[in-house]
C-alpha cells in the first residue's frame, strides 16, 4: 500500500518573532491581518466586492481540523474521517484532527492551518482572515500523524464530491518519482478519484511538493487538477518548492512562505489557525496560531480564490480557466503565459473575478 504525506515535514520551519511591519491599508480588524501578506499577493480583498465565497464549500482533505477553533466558528460543514483501521469502510468520524484515538499528533495541526487560510473569519476581532471568509470548509481526515494511504485519500476525495464540495484542497503529495506509478497505471487510485470529482463539477487544487525538483509531485502531476507551487513575500519562487510544471500546463503559484532554514520572523511565512493550544505566543494571540511554509500553504490560497469565483455562480470549467488565464508573472508582467518558475503565474483574485463568465 503506497503511503502519502502532507508536504509538511519539509515545510515546517523555525518560528521567530512577528515582524511589526505589514501591509498598509488592511481592510479587516483581525489582529494578525498586517502579517497576512498572502492576501495582498493574491489581491483577495480587492475581489471581495464581487464575492467572498458565500455558499461555496471547500473540502480540506488532510489531517482533520480543530472543529472548535474560534476563528473557524460558523465556517465548517459536517466532515468525515477515513483513517479507520483495517477492514473498515466508509467514514468513522467527523473530520476532527484528533481522529479515532482522540490524541492529536504534532503533524496533524496541518489541516487546521490550511483551513484558516481559506475561511478564517474576517472582522471578528481575532486572529486571521481567510482568502474566502464567507465560504465553508468540509474537514476530511485522511492522514494520521502526517501520513496516509492512497486508498483513504481517494475515499475522502469521492466523499467530498458526493457531499457537495465545490473545491477540493489537497495539501499533500508523494515523494519525487512517485508519478511513475500513475503514469504507468500501477496506481491510479487518486487520479481516478480526482477525475470522479471533476466529473461531478468539483475542482481540485493540489500541492506541487517541497523538495525543489522540476515537476509537480503526485497527485498533482498526473491528475486533472491545478498544481500549486510556492512563492515568498517578495513574489519569488520559494527555495523549497517544486516547479509548478505538469504536462497539461495547469500549474500556478501562490503564497507559501520563505521557509528560511535559520529561522526568521513569522511574517515571512504563512500565519494561520492551528488547533487550540498547539501554536506559539510569538506568532499570534495565545497559542491558537502559528507560521508555516510550504506548498501546503500556497494551495489553500488558490482554493480560496476558486471559492471566490464559485461564489459568483461560475461553472467549474470557467473557474479553472479564470484562474489560469489571469494568473500573473511578477517579473514579466504577463498573464496566463507559462514559465517554469511560476507555471501560469501567481493567482490573482482581483483579475480573476473580472474574467468573462460562461
N, C-alpha and C positions, 0 to 999 in steps of 0.2 A: 504494500500500500504506500503510495507516494505521499510524502509529508510536505506541507507548505507552511511557511511562516509569514507573519506580517513583516514588511521591511522596516523593522523597528530596532532590532539589536544594533544594527549599524547606524540607525538614525538617532538614537538617544544620545545626547551629548551632555557634557558638563554644563551645569546651570550656574550662572553668576548673578550679579545684581541687575535689577531692572534699570535700564537707562532712563534718564529723565526726559531726554529729547524724544519727540514723537511727531506724528503727522499733524499739521496745522489744520484748524477748521473742522475738527471731528464733529459729526452731527449728532452723536448719541451721548447720553450721560453715563455710559458704562465706564467704571473707573480705569479699566485697562485699555480703553479704546485707543489712546495715543500710541500704544505699542503694537497695535494690530495693523502693521504696515501691509500685510497681505490684502486686507480690504481695500487699501488705497491702490495697490499694484493691479488688482483686477477691476478697479473702478466700480466696486459693488454699490456704494451709497448713491452714486450718480444714476444707477439703474433703478433705484427703489421707487421712484415716482411712477415708473411703469409697472413694477411688480416687486414684491418681497417674498414671493413663493407661496402665497396663501393657497391652501387646498392641495398642495403638492406633497407627496410622500417620498422621502429618500431612505432606502434601506441601507443601513450600515452593516454589511456582512463582515464580521470582525470578531473581536474578543468579548462582545457584550458591552453593556452600558450601565453606569450607575443610574438606576431608574429614579432615584430620589434626589438627584443633584438639583439644587435650587435654580441654577441658571438654565436648566433644561425643563423646568416646570411648564407644563402645558405644551411642550414641544415634542412629545413622544406619543406614538400609537402602539398598540399591543405588538409585542415581538415574539421571538421563538428561540429555542436552544436546540442545536443539533449535535452537541457534544454529549452523547447519551450513553456511551458504552457499547460493547459488542452485542449484536443481535437486536438492538433497539432501533426501530424505525419511526420516523416522524419526530415531531418536536416533543421535548421533555421539559420545557421550561419557558420562561417569559423574556429571555434576552438579557437577563441580569449578568453583569460582569463576574459575579461570584460563582456562577454555574451550579452544578448539581451537588458539589461538596460544600457549598456555602463559604468557601475560602477564596478570597480574591488574590490572585497571583500578581506579582510585581509587574510583569509584562502585560497583563490583561487590563491595565489602565488605558491601553491604546484606543479601544473603541469609543470610550467616553471623550477622549481628546479629539478624535475625528468628528464626533457628533457636535461638539461645541463649535467647531469651525463652520459647520454647515448651518446650525439652527440656534446657536446661543441666543438667548432672549435679548432684544435691544431695549434700551431705555428703561431698564428695571433697577437701575442704580447699583448693580453688582457685576463684577467680573467682566466678561467679554460679550461681544455680539457676533452672530454668525453672518455668513455671506447672504443667506436667505432666511432672515429671522422669523418670517411668518410661515415657513414650511414646517413639516413634521419629519421626525426620524423614526424609522421602524428598526429597533435594535434586534439583530440576529446574531446569536453567538455560534460561531463555527470553529473557533480557535480556543484552546485552553493552554495556559502558560505560554502563549505566543505562537503555538504551532497547531496544525490540524491536518486532516486528511482531505484529499481532493473530493472524495465522495460526500463528506459532510458539507464542504463549501458549496458543492454543486446543489445539494439538497436545500441549502439556505438560499441560494440564488433562485431556484424554482419556487420556493415558498414565497419569496418577495414578489415575484412576478404574478403568482396566483392570488396574492392578497393585496393587490392594489398599489404596489410601488411604481412610481414613475421613473425613478432613478435608482440604480444600484451602485454603491460606492464600495470598491474593492481595494482597500489599502493593504494589500497582501500580495505575495508572489513567491515563486520558486527561485532557486539559485540560477545563475547564468548557465546556459546549456540545457536546461530542462525543457526548452522549447522543442527539442528534438522529439520528445515523447509525443507531443501533439502533432508535429509536422509529419511524422511517420505513422501516425494512427495508433501508437502504442498506448496512449491515454488521452482520450478526448473528453473526459468527463466534464471538466469545467467549461471547455469550449462549447460543448453541446448544450450545457445549461444556460450559458450566456446567449446562445442562439435561440433557445426556447424563450428566454425573457424578451429578447428583441422581437421575436415573432408576436409577442403579446403587447408590444408597444413600449417596452421598458428599456431605457438607455443605460448602458453600463460604462462606468469610468473606472480605470484600473491603474494602479501604481506601476511606474516603469522599473523601479528597483534602486538599490542603494550601493551598488558595487562598481560603479564607474565603467561599465562596459559599453559597447557600441550599439546595443539593441535593447528594446524593451524586453523584460523578462516575462514569462508566462504567469498568469493567463492573459496578460495584456497583449503579448506579441501575436499569438495565433488566433485570438478570438475577435469577433466583430464588436469591438469596444474602442473607446478612446483611451489611449495610453498617455500617462501624465508624468513628465519629468519635473524636476525641481529647480527653482531659482532662489537667489538670496535677495536681501532687501535692496540691493543695487541693480537688480534685474539681470544679474549674471548667472550663468549656469552654476548650480551648487556643485561643489567638487565631487560629492559622493554619488550624484545622480547618474543613472543610466541615461544615454541619449534617448529621446522620445522618438525612436525610429522603428517603424514596422512596415511590412510590405504594402499594406493598403493606405499608408500615408496618414492614418488617423492618430497622429501624435501631437500633443500640445505641451505647454509648460505652465506651471503655476507656482505660487509662493511656497517654498519648502524649508527655507532657513539656511544658515551658513554651516551649522554643524561643526564649528571650529573645534579641533581636537584638543586644544589647550584651554578651552573654555572661553567665555566671553559673556557679554550682557545677555540676559534673557531676551531682550528685544531684538537681538539678531536672529532669533529663531521664532517659531510659531507658538504663541501663548494661547492656551485653550483650557477647557474644563478637564479635570481628572476626577476619579472617584474621591468622594469627600475624605479628607484627612491624608491623602497619599501624595499631595503636592508639596510645595515649598513656600515658606513665607517670603522668600526672596523674589518670587515670580507672581505674586498675586495676593489676594485677600485671604488670610488664613492659610489653609493648606488644601484648597479645592481647585487650584490651578497650577499648571506647570508649562515649561517651554521645551518643545522637542523639535527636531529637524528630521526631514526625510521626505521621500516621495509620498509616503503615507500622509504627510501633512499637506502636500501640494494637491493631492487627489480630491480631498473634500472642498477645496476652493473651486475646483472645476464642477464638482457635483452641485455645489451651491449655485453657481452660475446657471447650470442646467435647470435647477429648481426655479430660479427666477424666470427663465424662459418658458418652462412648462406653465408657470403661473399666468402667462399671457395667453394661454389657450392654444399653444402651438402643438403640432404633431411631433412625435419622436424624431422623425427624419429631418424636420425643419429645425428642431432644437439642435441636433447634431451639426447640421450644415451652418447654422448661425454661429456656433462656437468655432468651428473650423475656419470659416470664411472671414471672421472678424478678428481672430487672434493676431497679435501684432509682434513683429520683430523689433525689439527695443533698440537695436543698433542701426538697422537699415530703414526703419520706419515703414516697412511694407506690411500688408495684412493678408493672411491666408496663403502666403507663399510657403516654401519649405526651406528649412535649414537644419543641419544635423544637430545643432546645439539646442534649438527651441522647437523642433518639429514645425507645426503650422504657426507657432508663435505663443506668446503669453496670452492667456484668456483675458477677454475684455468685456465685462458685463455691459458697460455703457454702450459700446458699439454693437454688441450682440442684440440688445433689446430693440435697436433700430433696424435690424436686418429684416428684409421683407418676409412677411408671414405667408404660409401656403393657404 
